[in-house]
Amino acid sequence: MATLNIDGKVFEVDGDGFLTDPAIWNDDVAQQFATADGIETLTDNHWAIIRMIRAHYEENGNAPMVRALCKETGLKLKEIYELFPLGPARGACRVAGLPKPDGCV
């Protein structure tokens, strides 16, 4: 199992850097992963995306489709990429503590 060390805290991750245990996720973990991805401050828009992704995952066991993410948050895809430069899957889902999405997020 791979590990990721962020500011002295070690996380078990898969080969792509996603948490292997989404249950250990919390707001502090989100901020640590965001900082590691180059996002210094999580804004209200960041949190809206993160909370929507987490809620969808907890209800359905997977990440939401991009279209649903845009509709639910009221943000355009371009805005999501501005908030999460690595994109909705690699960036937003990773910060939200989800396993690596299988499909198109």
Long-range contacts (C-beta under 8 A, 24 or more apart in sequence): 4-36, 6-32, 6-33, 6-35, 6-36, 7-32, 7-35, 14-99, 14-100, 16-90, 16-100, 17-94, 18-93, 18-94, 18-98, 18-99, 18-100, 19-94, 19-97, 19-98, 19-99, 20-99, 22-57, 22-97, 22-98, 22-99, 24-97, 25-54, 25-96, 25-97, 29-97, 30-95, 30-96, 30-97, 33-94, 33-95, 33-97, 34-95, 37-84, 37-85, 37-86, 37-91, 37-94, 37-95, 38-85, 39-83, 39-84, 39-85, 39-91, 39-95, 42-95, 43-83, 45-73, 45-75, 45-79, 45-83, 46-83, 46-84, 46-95, 48-73, 48-75, 49-73, 49-75, 49-80, 49-83, 49-84, 49-88, 49-92, 49-96, 50-92, 50-95, 50-96, 53-92, 53-93, 53-96, 53-98, 54-96, 54-97, 54-98, 57-96, 57-98, 62-101, 62-102, 62-103, 63-89, 63-93, 63-98, 63-101, 63-103, 63-105, 64-105, 65-103, 65-104, 65-105, 66-104, 66-105, 69-105
